């Protein structure tokens, strides 16, 4: 994996996208790790998740070009085409998110929102081990699978495109 050449690297991820990305990753990790043990921290992390998701949704419509959903949420045909090119060993390069990454983002945002909302509903219902609590646990475990899928996708994408996508989400720069 190569570091982007400063002369060809372009600014892709704005500071808000990067802060929200790493903030969401941190809040989910904290919430997942404290769910059974430290409920006050778990709840704060859950509310932080809702704030972050809300901000990201707004930014997905009014933000910088590569942050907008219109830039990276594409139809199933585009996702299939990208995955075919990836498997064939000559993946299409996208400056922003590729079509598969776009779908993963929407799944992660939706999944973490469902997880947070069911957590609030479980807390508000006051019924221990009720339906909302069970839904919350299923959603949280589903989210963990999505996160692992996201990490796997970043690794595969980094190797296939010979660019460090984690570094890009830290610095905001990718090869053009």
C-alpha positions, 0 to 999 in steps of 0.5 A: 500500500502506498502513501498518496503522492502529495502532488496527486493526493486530493482532499476527499474526507472533510474534517467533519466526516472524519470526526464523525467516523471516528467518533461513531467508531469510538461510541459504538466500541464503548457502548458494546464494551459497557452494555452489561457492566457500566450502564451509565457509560453505555447510555451516554455512548448510545445517546452520542451515537444518535447525535453522531448519526443525526449529524451525519445524515444532515451532512449527507445532504448538505455537506461537501461533495464526497460526503453527500449520499448522492456521491456514493449511494448507487443502485444494485447494478453499480454494486455488482459491477464494482464487486465483479471488477474487484474479484477480477483483479482490476477494481474500478477506482473511486475517489470517494466511496465505491458502490459497495462501501456506500451500501455498507455506510447506509447499513452501518448508519441504519443499524447503529440507529436501530441499535440506539433507538431500541436501547432507549426503548428498552430503558424506557419500557422498564421491563427487564428482558423485554422485547426491546431489550432483546431487539437491542441485543440482536441489533448490537450483535448485528452491528458487530458483524457489520463493523467486522464486514466494514473492516474487512472491506477496508482491508480488501479495498486498501490491498486491491487499490494499493492505498491505505484507506485507514490513513485516508480517513485520518488525513482526509487525502486519497489518490485522485 
